[in-house]
Amino acid sequence: MSIDTIKPRLRFFEGAAGQQHIPETDKYLYAVAPPVHRLAIIGTGTIGQEHMRVARLLGRAAVHGIFDCEQRSIDIALANYAAQEMSLPEEQRQPAPIVYTSLENACNDAAVDAVMICTPNYTHFDVLKVAMASGKAIFLEKPMATTLSDAAATVALARDYQSFVQIGLQYRYKAQYVESLHEALVRRSVGEIRMISMSEYRPPFLDKVGQWNKFNHLSGGTLVEKCCHYFDLINLFAGVQPTRVYASAGQSGVFDGLTRDGRKSDIDDNAFVIIDYENGCRANFTLNMCSPDFTEELCLVGTHGRLIATERFDVHHRQEAATSLRLELGELGSSKESVLGYASVIERSGHHGATYFEHAAFLDRLEGKEPIEGGAATPLQGLWSMLIASAAQESSKTGNAVEMADYIEANGLASVLGESFAAN
Ligand SMILES: NC(=O)c1ccc[n+]([C@@H]2O[C@H](COP(=O)([O-])OP(=O)(O)OC[C@H]3O[C@@H](n4cnc5c(N)ncnc54)[C@H](O)[C@@H]3O)[C@@H](O)[C@H]2O)c1
């Protein structure tokens, strides 16, 4: 985010009873500029509502309108939005969003300058095509599609698009990964990165409308649906093209009792993935979805030292996430350990603050400014994250390692990926 877009906020004082005597005309630090952007949110489920909440917290955009095919999702989103507006001082409140009667109306409303697609994975490509006919800036939730062919078609469409498409790979904005990317890629604190280990231990996937995330054909598979976040980060740290992927994945049985339309849930919920990169860097990723709380760990080992970043979100005993970064440089430099975290009001707004900074990057881009370090995820980066995920799913099915050059060729992706991974 560029510095000139950040207006310091002191919400603690703005909202304090003892500060309400300050007249409107004397408000300077407490003055809040009205939103300059208007968003249309497509899909008002878990993440659609998170984007609505975060848009208003950030304050640079109003949610002008919403569209969802389920009345219940619309009603809940409107009620939650209204409750958030009521918590604001009167002069900052925005009217309730319009409820559109069709996707086309939502995307083509002239009052809206950006469309956020927050529908289930299997709908992304169809919704995107309608949204792109509007010519407006588009935010498309991750994973960009359920199949590599739709993801590749998205990259191709986005290349010729008059505006831009940003993919919702928001883990780049989690505090521990922002700091790790800076240490590893800007300061180059650990030297040449040789090994990257990431893990996520978490409870099973939460309930969804229609339980779309429990079925491979609707979600693209667990490694595509959720772990694209981690493969995106691993790709950023490695910085070069992956050459080989091997994975072992399976089901713990937690969703054995879940069926829809006579079909049993078929998603994996635990996996080990190994990725080789063309510069000799190796990475691994571990997923376990039978854990009581949420724990993520990143361990980078380079020629100069080791970096360990963690996030623990213990839903049973503590609401806020505990996030840290440790840098160990032995005799080669200064080691350090930091406790990280965004302001609590931002951390609580969703994904521990990542959604808020993802919005800031999206709006920066809309305004033609340089986005926050690490950049907003492009469709091509979204495709690379999906490519590793898909190759891992293929490997776990066959039991064989996937040679990426062959996999790219077999899926007809060479031309869309281009010659240089660095051009991502
Ligand atoms: N970036 C992240 O970290 C993150 C986190 C959660 C979800 N997501 C992604 O967001 C998307 C939605 O996930 P969710 O958790 O909000 O799911 P959800 O089931 O809670 O909500 C999805 C909503 O979309 C609506 N919908 C379905 N098809 C539609 C269509 N064609 N048009 C309009 N509305 C439609 C549903 O009625 C529902 O209200 C998925 O792609 C998911 O992967 C991303």
The ligand as an ORCA input file, in Angstrom:
! r2SCAN-3c Opt
* xyz 0 1
  N      -9.338    -15.969      0.207
  C      -9.638    -16.771      1.194
  O      -8.860    -17.013      2.080
  C     -11.000    -17.437      1.157
  C     -11.643    -17.832      2.339
  C     -12.897    -18.438      2.242
  C     -13.466    -18.665      1.004
  N     -12.791    -18.289     -0.112
  C     -13.344    -18.537     -1.451
  O     -14.536    -17.757     -1.591
  C     -15.495    -18.471     -2.364
  C     -16.784    -18.589     -1.551
  O     -16.521    -19.295     -0.359
  P     -17.450    -19.105      0.931
  O     -16.674    -19.666      2.049
  O     -17.941    -17.709      1.047
  O     -18.671    -20.059      0.557
  P     -20.178    -19.997      1.133
  O     -20.798    -21.287      0.783
  O     -20.156    -19.567      2.560
  O     -20.836    -18.818      0.284
  C     -20.981    -18.861     -1.106
  C     -22.170    -17.985     -1.498
  O     -22.242    -17.905     -2.918
  C     -23.615    -18.067     -3.310
  N     -23.637    -18.524     -4.703
  C     -23.426    -19.777     -5.199
  N     -23.471    -19.760     -6.548
  C     -23.739    -18.481     -6.904
  C     -23.898    -17.821     -8.137
  N     -23.781    -18.486     -9.298
  N     -24.193    -16.504     -8.136
  C     -24.323    -15.815     -6.985
  N     -24.154    -16.385     -5.761
  C     -23.869    -17.685     -5.730
  C     -24.182    -19.033     -2.315
  O     -25.587    -18.953     -2.252
  C     -23.506    -18.563     -1.026
  O     -24.263    -17.559     -0.379
  C     -14.832    -19.789     -2.726
  O     -14.218    -19.664     -3.967
  C     -13.776    -19.975     -1.661
  O     -12.681    -20.758     -2.067
  C     -11.597    -17.665     -0.066
*
